[in-house]
Amino acid sequence: MLLKTNGDILIDSIKINFDTEGLWILNIALSVIMFGVALSIKIDDFKLLIKKPKILLVGVFSQFFLLPALTFVAILIIKPHPSFALGMMMIAACPGGNISNFFSKMAKGNSALSVSLTAFATVICLLMTPLNLQFYSGLYEPTNEIIKTVQLDPIELFKLVLLILGIPIVLGMFLNHYFEEISKKIEVLLKPFSIIIFLALIVIAFYDNIDVFLNYIHLVAGLVIFHNIGAYCIGFYTAKTFGLEKRDRKTISMETGIQNGGLGLLLIFQFFDGLGGMALLAAFWSIWDIFSGLVLAAFWARDNKQLK
């Protein structure tokens, strides 16, 4: 389905400049980032969550159940263009971005909880990301029509998420468990390097698509900002409703609001042939949530007593 905007703009004909080589680079970058994150993850992190199941359940409920469900409700109310709606569903179905760990620490949140939730979310997203995307896109007729045309295969989606996220995190945890000293040395170099590489990819992609952004970004900016702020609020107030302390509320807010837009873009180009509306929305999200995360973390870092 194509929608004309401003007379002759066909949203789904918008092309983000991102070739096969760029796709492979993004694949590798995401894998390296997840491997770097896993180098700081211990089995004890999962034990921590098991000992405090309430925190785990609240985090999972907020990120993998409430966010996709309320995104779907928002789509029913707003009725955005179908590919924008599918882009919102894709973002909501992705796990939290690993940079949430940095923002959570900066915001004086619970850093150990952030790492633990990231680890757990990465594991369960192997199932929940394909499931949520397939389920909610199928419920909404306009997006269901797109899904039918691309013949999204949940098994292939699972395989890709496993390859990009699952295997690197298992390898990183294995190295950290059996070769801790080597793991620490690698992490010191790899973690900042991988984040710099990822940010560089975003800058390069933005530069290569500057005309696309300047001409069309207004079509998705409002949706992305609304969606992102809503995600922060869902995480924060869900945690508050369940009586979690303020450090944990900050962390769950970051884990829910900082979604892995890079993974979303990868899946869009892999399975949807870079569908214009989806790619535009996910690309802007990848840039915006870094900015919003920095602003929110800096605000919370000013006074650790400001939240009651």
N, C-alpha and C positions, 0 to 999 in steps of 0.2 A: 504494500500500500504506500503510495507516495502522496505527500501533501505539498501544495504550493504555498509558499510564503513570500510576501513582498512581490507578488506577481509571477515571477518565473523561477524562483529558487525551489528545487526539488530536494527536500531534506535528505532523502536516502540516496541521492546521487552525489552528496558531498563526499569527497575522497580525502581521507587522511593519508599523507605520504608516509607509507610504512611498508617497505618491501620485505621479501622473504629473508634477506640477510638481516634486516632489522629485527624481524621476528625471532630469529635464532639468537641474536645478541640479547634480546629481552628474556628469552628462555633461560639462557646461561646466567644472565645477571640475577634473575629471580632465584635460580637454584643456588647460586653462590651466596646470595643474601640469606636464604633460609639455612644453608649450611653454617654460615657465620653466626646466625642467631642460635642454632642448635648447639654450638660449641660452648655456650654458657648455660645450657639446660641440663639439669641433673635428674635422675630418677626421683630424688628427694623432692623436686618441685611438684611432681605428680602426687607424691605422698602427702605433701602439704595440702593439696586440694582435697585429697581423700579424707584427711583429718578435719578439714573444714568444708564439708560438702555444701553447706549453705552458700558460701562464696562462689563455689564452682557452679552450682545450679543457677544462681542469679546471673552470673556472667554468661553462661550458655543460653539461658532463657532470653536474656536481653539481646544477645547478638544473633542467635540462630533461629529464634522463634518470634520475638516481638518485632525486631527490626524488619524482617521480610513481611510479616503480617501487616504491620502499620504502613509500610511502604505500599503494599497492595491497596490498603484502604485509601491512602492519599491519592493513588493513581485513579481509583474509582471516582473520587471527588473532583480532582483536577482535570482528568481526562486529557493528558498530554498526547502528543503525536505517538503512535504505536512504537516506533523505534526508540523514542525517548523513554517511554514507559518500560520497554524491555531493558534499556540501559540502566534504569533505576533498579529494576529487579536483579540485574546482574550484579550491580554494586552491593545491594543488600544481601545477596547470596554468598558473596566472597567472605573469607575470613578477615580478621583484623590485619592491618599492615604492621610489619615488624617495627616500623619507626614509632609506633605507639609506645614501645618500651622506653625510648628516649624521652618522649613527651611526658610520659607518666612520671619518670624520675625528675624531670625538669619541674613538673607541677607539684612536687613533694607528695606524690601519691605513693602507693604501695608497689615498689619496684619488683619485689619478689613475686607478688601476685600477678603483675603485668606479664612477666616472663612465663610464669606457670600457665596463665590463661592463653597466651600466645601459643605455647607449646600444645596445650590441649585442643585449642581451636584449630590449629593446623592439622592435627590428627583427625578430628571429627569432620572437618570440612571436606575430606575425601568423600564422605557420604552426603553431608548436608548441603554443600554447594550445588552439586547436580540435582539433588532432590528438591531443594527450594526453587531453583530456577525453573525446573520442569513443572513443578506443581503450580506455582503462581502464574507463570506465563500461560499455562494451559487453562487456568480459570478465567482469564481475561480474553475475550474473543479477539480483539485487535492484535494482541501479542501472540495468541494461539495461531493466528493465520501466518505470522512470520515464522514461528517455530515449525509449522508444517512445511513451509517452503524450503527451509534449510535442513530439514530432517535431522534435528539434533539427536545425537545418540548418547544417552546418559552413560553408557559403558565407556565410550571413547572419551567423554568428558572426565569420567572418573580416572581413566588411565593417564590422561594428561596432567590432571591435578596431582596424582600419585607421583608421576615422574618429576614434576617441577617442585613440588613441596614435600611429598612424603619421603622419598628416597634421600634427599639431602638432609632432612632433619633426623632421620634414623642414623645416617652415617656420622653426622655431627655429634649426636648423643653417644654413639658407640665410641668415637674417638675420645670424647670427654670422659667417658666412664672408665675406659681401659688405659688411656694414655693422657692423663689429666695435665701433666706438665707441658707436653707437646701441644695439647689443645689450647692451653692458656697463651702460649707463645704465638700460635697461629691466629687466635682470636684478636690479640692486640693489633695485629697488622690487618687482618681480613675484615673485621667488622666495620671500622671506619672507611676502609678502602671500598668495600662493597656498597656502602651507602652513598659514597661520593660518586661511584660509577653509576648507580641508579639515578641519582639526581642529575648527573651529566646526561644520561639518556633522555631524561625529561626535558632538559634545556635544549638538547640537540633536536628532539622531536618538535618542541615548540618553535625553534628557529626554522626548521624545515617546513613547518605548517603555519607560519606567521600570517599569511594571507587568509587561510581558512579560519584561524582564530579571530582575526580582526573583522572578518566579514560575517561570521556566523555565531560567534560565541554568545551573543546576546540571546540567542534562541534557547540556550541551556543554562545560562548563568543563574537565573532565578531558581530554576529547578534544583540545581546542584547545591546552591547555598541553603535553600530551604531544607533539602534532604539531609545535608550534612549537619546543620544545626539541630534538626529533629533527631538525628541519630545520637548526638551528644546528650540531648535531653532525655531520650529514651533510656540510655545507659545510666545517667545520673539519678533520675527519679525512680527508676526501677530499683536500683540499689538502695536509695533512700527509703522507699516503701517497705523494703524487706529489713530495714533497720541496720544496715551496714554502716560502719564508721566512715568518717569523711575521706580518709585516705583511700579506702576501698571504693567509695563512690566516684572519686576522681579517676581511679584506674579503670573501673568498668565503663565509665563515660568515654574515656580515651579508647578503650578496646572496641567499643560499639561505634564510635564516631570516625575512627581512623580505619577505613576499609582498604583492602589491598586492590587499589585501582589498577596497578600494574598487571596483576593476575587477570582482572576483568578485561583489560585491553587485549591481553594475550588470547583469552578465550574468544573474544569478539572477532579477532582476526583469524583465529584458527577455525572457528565453527560458523561464523556469520559473514565471512568474506569482508570484514571491515565495514559492516553496515553503517552508513553515514551517521544517522542519529545516535545510535548506540556508541559508536567510536568517539564522536564529538563529546558526548556527555561523560564517558569514562575518562577521556583525556583531560577534560577540564577538572573532573573530580581529583585526578592524580596530582594536579597542581594545586587546586584549592585546598584540599585537606591538609597539605603540608603547611600552608599559610595559616589556616584556621587553627591547626594544632599548636603551632608556635604561639599564636595570640592567646589562646585559651590557657596553655601551659604557663606562659609568662604572667598572665593575670592571676592564676591560682598560686603561682610561686611568690607573689608579692607579700602575701600574708597568709600563713598557714592556719590562722585562726578565724578567717573570714566566713567559713562555712559552718553552719550549725546543724 
